[in-house]
Amino acid sequence: MSRFIEELLKSRLIDVGDVRIARATLTGVRGKARYIIYLPMARNYLWRLLNEAGEKVRLYVEVPEGVLTKLRARS
């Protein structure tokens, strides 16, 4: 493993930047909608390492303040 990747993983929190979320199914599975999070290709080397290790990772989503305001206005 390269020194860069070791340093990146040392903090255990990796800022992946902006990601895109897309709906995976139109009707949902068993009545529930499913979504896909597209991770940036700039970190493909890291996603490949994590996939090959077979480990699960936790993904946290930070929602920008402007989005929360829009969601509150809808409800």
Secondary structure, DSSP 4 states (H G I P E B T S, - for coil): --HHHHHHHHTS-------EEEES-SS-BTTB--EEEE--GGGHHHHHHHHHHT-------PPPHHHHHHHHHH-
